[in-house]
Amino acid sequence: MPLTDLLLPTTVVGSYPVVRGKGLRALLDPLRPALETAINDQVNAGVDIISDGQVRGEMIQIFTTHLPGVRGQQVIGKVLPAAGSITVHDTRFALTKTRYVKGILTGPSTLAHGLQLATPHYRSREELVPDIATALVVEAIALEEAGVAMIQIDEPIFSTGAPDLDIGGRAVELIADQVSVPVALHTCGDLSQVIDRILSIRVDIHDCEFATCPANLDLFSARDLGKKKIGLGCLDSSSDSVESVDVIARLIRNGVDRFGANRLLIDPDCGMRMRIREAASAKLVHMVEATGIVRSEL
């Protein structure tokens, strides 16, 4: 079944708790057990579009470690594309377990603002953003060639007011324009101050927090979305408390009433790297069950 034919497809924002293994296999690749656990938990929960779990590091370091021009947390020269792919290996492994996998990139603005400038090559972080975007284009193309169903660009910093959204938006579009698979832009928090600029960014899907920021429902439903889809965050990713199926289903129904079922993807508010595994797994199981209930009602 093509991705576009899925009704209320369930997915994840990306990161998953890192469960380290033991024994010889863990010595050879300490994070391989975490990768397998993250993927298996998503598949076993019944998630339609999974991720690789982003177990190799936190969202900034996982990319900047591989970019020439960056050393540690400092930019020491012109930033260039990585010598090889960064996330493709783990993504390919995920694709051996299920048909639909999303490739995930930390966005250029979030990366730029997570680094310190230690070179005269860049006078500001905003000058750094386009070069990071150019570097990420290479990774996005590699992910598409590997067979991902979609690509997600994470820009949690967009809601803070820190970055220049015109520069940041163009950087996201630079990446999105180079691939043919659907591209989602994930933004965190209350979007009331940036909603119109974010919606003007040329992507296919806007993925946001709605469980912990219900006001975002009003912001989006009050605007013309054109053909854009919504990633409906329906799990509180900041808590180990597991929402009931009824609570999740109620939020999904609200989203269906406002936007229509054909416009929605269902996922947690954000990544769940900081959650305990038992909570993250149970949340996904309940999310999938709630989505199934709402599907049966349509």
Disulfide bonds with the S-S distance in Angstrom:
none
